[in-house]
Amino acid sequence: MRKPWCTAHVVLVLASLAPNAAWSQDRGAGKAPEPAPEEVRQAIVALRNTDIANSKGWATASRTLTRIGKAAVPPLIEELERTTADRPLRTLGFTLRAINDPRAVPALIRAIPRTLMPPGSDFGLRMDDPELLAFLRKHDLDEEDRGDGFHLGRSYREITGALHAITGRRFNEDELNFISLSGTPKQQWLQRWLFHGLASRWALWWKKNWRTFTDDPAYSKISLPLLPDAPPVAAIAAEQPFPTGENVRATGSHANVILGPPQAEKNYRAFKDLDTGREIRWPAELPEAAAGAEVAAFAARENFDLRGVEYEPPGSDRPHFALQGLGMRAWQVGNDLYGRIEADLRAGKVPDLDRPAGEMLVDLDPATGAYHPENKATFLFVTREGTTGILQLTGLVTELFRPEDLGRPLVEDPPDPPGRTAPLKLTRGFSRGIQIQYKFLVEGGQDR
């Protein structure tokens, strides 16, 4: 049974309530909002119809609402409560952060679950109006200003960024930063669980602290819809757990993922949950010198599948960045299988599972029993939640990016040398560690 990171933080929730219904419940019956002035209404319509290709429209509206200030907040809250689309959520979060009115906090908290979206990205945008650009840069989440550019984050970052700016409080939101709504129904339910859990933590905190920010009891309550029960998951065969047949799909592909040991770089990640995409640095509650049993217990409690480590195999004279599996089953397979696994499974070709991996997901020479952490390696896996997939070690990130690296197009890796195992490429990144790529193997209709 999964015990999510937010289990201890439970908030009273209301079943079968849509987001705007929960807001109506908190606001109280018979308290209809005041009609918005025409200037506010028109500006909100512009945010509702956010056009990234023409940023001047929504940006001008955001600046107008920010200049109006507190009077614009109640209609903005009403708009946020009914909004489910990604781009308006982005610009509503941006605008409420710029206005900085604590009355928006309950609505922003209720919006957190709605920011779980299919895969998308932050936007680096340009603005040719100097005054408008100054406004956008003042309130965006990017600390650096380049040329005529500014930044508009994904809705999750804009909404939680508004909460951070208004309250000065954080709940490790960066752990969920790279989660998108994808994968099997079970994976998507787990992803929703994490986002609802984060909203619950914020709601509990607000219940205790709202008087610090506002004296209006109308903004003291937060009701959240109840998360549905987890979908049933078919039993997985112990001997051959991977799906086969014409409906098999490889989905949820991720590349250039870096996991490493504790380090000074603020963007590094040490643990990863494959089922949801959640990633964290080394946790403060776990000593860096924690024994294997402590790490395993932490991973089981928090449902992490992978850990980036430094590993010195027997007979080696130096440590290497490497990958440790946590509570998962894995089998080493040929590196060429990564590109054709979907076709093989669709054709009914069951992969050989005669090379079970141990705790370390490192290339193992079956003839000598020697580990080679410097080599490329590929593994089929099953997580503790039953998610099946394939994972490949693709690089050793030993240096950090240099300024000249940023903005360069990606160069495709050369093919592996015939007849021998390819070494891991040495590369640069935002943090140091082992670089991997992976994708999930599911029955048709289960992918995003």
N, C-alpha and C positions, 0 to 999 in steps of 0.2 A: 504494500500500500504506500503510495507516494506521500511523503510528508513535506509539503512545500515550505520554502524559506519563510513564508508569512503565516504559518499555521497558528502561531500564538496570538496573532493580531486579527481577531474576528470582530466584525462590526455587525450590528443588527441590520438585516437586509429584508427587503420586501419582495416576495415572490411575484412573478408575472407582471412586473411593472416595466414598461418601456422607459427609456431615459427621461423623456419629457413628462411621463406620468409620475416618476419618482420626484421630479422637480415640483410638480403640482402638489404632490403629497406634502413635501417639505414646506412649500409656500403657504399652504392652508386653503381650504375651500372658500370660494367666493372672493378671493383676492386677485382680481384680474389686473394685469399690468397696465400702467398708464400708457396712453397712445404716445408713440415716439414722435418727436418733431420731424418734419419732412426732411431736413438736412441729415438727421441721423438715420432715418429710414432709407434714404437713397444711398448713403454710405454703406449701410449694412447689406443692401442688395448687391453693391459692388463686391463686398467680401464674399457673399454667397456665390457669386459668379466669378470667383478668382480665376484669372487667366494668366498662367505663368509666362506665356509668350508675349504678353503685354502687361508687364508689371506696373506700369504707371497708373493704371486704373485702380487696382486694389491698394497700391501704396499710397496714392492720393487720398483714398477713402480712409485708410488707417491713420494717416496724419490728421485728417479732419476730425475723426472721432477722438484722437488723442488730445487735440486742441480743445474740443468740447469738454473732455474729461469726465468727471463724475456723473454728469447728467446722461452720458451715453452708456453708462455701465448697465443699468437694468435692461434696456432693450438688447444690448450685446449678450447679456446672460440668457435672455429668452432665445436669442438666435443660437447660441452655443448649445442650449439644452436640446434643440431639435435637429442639430447638425450631425450627420454621420459620414459625410464625404470627406476625403482626405484633405484636399486643398483648402476648402473653407475652414476646416479645423486648424490648419497651419496658420492662416492669416488671422483668425479669431484669437488664437493663442498669442500671436505676435502683438496684436493690438491691445489685448488685455494686459500683457506684460508692459507695454509702453505706458498705459494709463496708470497701472500700479495701484489699483483699488482693491482692498481686501474683501469687499463684498463679492468679488468674482471667485473667491477660493472654493466655495462649495460646488459651483458649476464646473470649475476646472477639475476638481476631484472626481465628480461624476463622469467627466469626459474621458478619464484615463482609459477605461476598458474599450472605448470606441476608437482609440488611437492604435489598437492592434490591427494592422493593415496587411494586405498582401505585399510582397517585396517591392520596395521603392527606395528612393535615395533623397538625401538632402539636395537642395538646389543652390548652386553658385550662379547668381544672376547679375545683370548689369543695369545701370541706370544713368541716363544722359542728362538728367536734371540735377544740378549740383545741390540745390537746397533739399530736394527730396532724397538724394543719396545720403546727405548728412543725417537726415532723420532716420533712414533705414539702418545706417551703420551704428547710430547711437543705440538702437534697440535690438539689433540682431544678436545671435549667439556666437558669432565669430569674433575672436579677439584680435585678428589681424585684418587690416584694410589693404586691399591691393587694387591699384588702378581705379576703375569705375565700378568695381564689383561690391556686392553685398551677399548675404547668406539668408536663406529661408530653409529651416530644417524640416524634417519629417514631422507629422502631426504629434507624435509621441514626444519629440524633443521640444517642440514649441509649447505644448500644453504643460509639460513638466517644467520647462524653463520658466514659464510664467509663474508657476507655483514657487519655484526657487526664488525668483526675483521679488515676489510680493511678501513671502513669509520668512525668507532666509533659512528655510528648513530643507533638508534632503533625506531621502530614504534609499540610498544606493541605487538610484534610477539608472545609472550607467550599466548595471548588470543586465537590464532588459533592452539595452539600446539597439542590439543587432537582432532582435527577435522580430520575425515577420509571420503573418498568418499563412502557414504552409504545412504540407505534409499530410499524414493520415488524419482521419477524424480524431483519433486518440491524441495525436500530437497537437492538433489545433485546440482540443479541449484543455490540454496541459498548458498551452500558451495563454489561453484565456484565463486559466486559473491564476497564473502569475500576475497578469494585469489586474484582475479583480482583487488579488491579494494586496497589490501595491495600493490600489484605491482604498482598500479597507484600512491599511496602516495610516494613510493620510486622514481618513475619516475619523479614526479614533483620536489621532493627534488634534484635529480641529475641534472635536467635541470637548476636549480638555482646555483648549487654548484660544477659542474664538474671541473671548472677551478682551484678549490682548490687542486684537486688531479692529474690532467693531463693537459698538454698543447696541446694534440693531439685532434683536433676537430672530428676525425673519431670515437672517443668514447664519443661523447657528446649527441648523439641522442638515444632515446628509443621509439620504436613503439610497441604497444600491440594489439593483435587481439581483435576484438569486441566480447563481450559476447553475445551469442544468446538470443533471447527473452525467457522469462519464459514459461515453458510448461503450458498448460491449466490444471486446477484442477476442478474435478467434484464437484458440489454443495453437501454440507453435510446437511443431515436432522437434524432439530433442536431437535426432540424428541428422535431419535435413530441414532446417528452419526457413529456408529461402523459398519465396513463391516461384512457381514455374507456370508456363502456359502463355497463350497469345495476349492475355490481358495484363501482363507484367509491365511495369514502367519504372524507369529510373527517374527520380524527381528530387527536388530540393537541393540541387547542386550548389555547393559552396567551395570556393577556392581561396588561396592566399590567406588561410586562417593560421595565425601564429600563436603558439602556446609556449610559455617559458617559465623558468624558475623566478623567484622574487628578484626584482631589479629596480633601478632608480627611475626608469621611464614610466611616466604616469599612465600611458596607454597600454601597458603590457597586460596579458591575461594568463592566469595560471591554470584555471579549471574551466571545463566546458561541459554543458549538458547537451548532448546531441539531439535529444528528443524535442527540446524547446528552442535551442540556440542560446540559452543563458550562459554568460561568461563572467568570471570574476577574477580580480587580483587575488593574491594570497590573503586569506581572511585574517582579521585582527585577532579573532578568538582562537586561532590555531598557531602554536609556536612554529617558527621557521624550522626548528630542529625536531618537529614532531615525528614520532616513530610511525612505521608503516601502519600499525593497527589504528592509531589515532587518525591518520589520513583516510584510511578505509572507512572508518566509522563516520567521519565528517562527510565523505563523499556519498555514503549510503543514506545519511540523513538528509542531505541536500540534493541527492539525485544527480551527481556529476558523474560523467562517463570517462572523461579524459583529463590528464594532468600533464603539463609541460615540466620536464625535469632536466637536470644534468646527470648523465649516466656514464659510468666508467666500467665497461664490461671486463670480465676476467681476461688477463693477458694484455690489456690496453695500457698505454702509458699516459693517457690524458682523458678527461671527461668530454662527453659530447652532449649537445642538446638532443633530447629524445622524448618519446611519447609513452606515457604509462596509461594502461587501461584500468578502469575502476568499476568493478562489478559487472563487467560485460564479457560476453563470449566472443572470441575472435579466432580466425584462421588465416594464416598467410597463404597467399595465392600469387600466381605470376603477375608481374606488372602489366603485361599486355591485357589482362582481363578487365582492367578498369575501363577501357574504352569499348569493350564489346560485351560487358556483363548483361546488359539489357537484351541484346540480340540472342545471347546464349540461353538466358532464362525463358525468353519467349519461344525459343525453339525446343524447350524441354531439356536442354543440356544442364544437368545438375553439376555444379562445380565440385571438384574434389576437395574434401575437407579433411585431408590426411596430414595437415601441418598445423595443429592447434597452437595458438600463440599463448605464451605465458602472460605474466603481468606486464612485461615490457613489450610494446609494439615496435619491435626492432627487427631488421633483417637477420634471419637465422639460417646459417648454412646447414642444410640437413645432413650433409656428408660428414662434417667435422663437429657439428654442435656449437660452432663459434658464432657469437653475435657480431654484427657489423653495423653499428649505428651510423656509419658514414654513407651507407647505401640507401638507395631508393627502395621502398617496400610497399606492398599492397595487402590489405586485409579485408576479408568479409567480416561483418560483425552483427551481433544481436545485443541491443542494450537491455538493461534490467527491466525496462518498460515493454520490451518485445519489439522494438523498432529494428528492422533489418536494413542493412546498407553495405556500402563498400567505401573504404578509406585508403588514401594513398599518401605516404610521406613524399613531399616534393622538394624540400629545400632546407638548408640550415641558414638561418638569419643570424649572421655573426657581426654585422655592422648596421648602424642606423642610417636612415635615409639622409642624403645630402641635399642641399637646396637645388642642385642641378638635376636631381632625380625626379622632383615633383613636376607633374605635367607631361612627362615623357610617355609615349604610347607603350603599352605592354608588348613585349616581344615573345612570340611563341617559343616554347622550349624545343630544342632539337630532338629528333627521335632517339630512343635508347640505342646504344651500340648493339649490333646483332651478336647473339651467342654469349653475352655476359651481362652481369648485373650493373646497372648504371649507378654511378655515385650521385649522392644528393648535390644539387647545385648550391654553391655558396652565394648568398644574395643579401640585399639590404632591406630593411623594413622599419616600421614605427617602433618596434620593440625587438628584442633578441629571443630566439627560441627555435623550435621545430616548426616548419611550415607544412601544412597539410591541405588536401582537398578531399571532399567526400560527397556522396549522394545516397539517397534512400532507395530501396527496392520494395515496391508496393504492388498490390493488385490494382488493375485499372479502375479509374473512378475515384481513387483515394488521394490522388495528388492534388496540388493546388490548381 
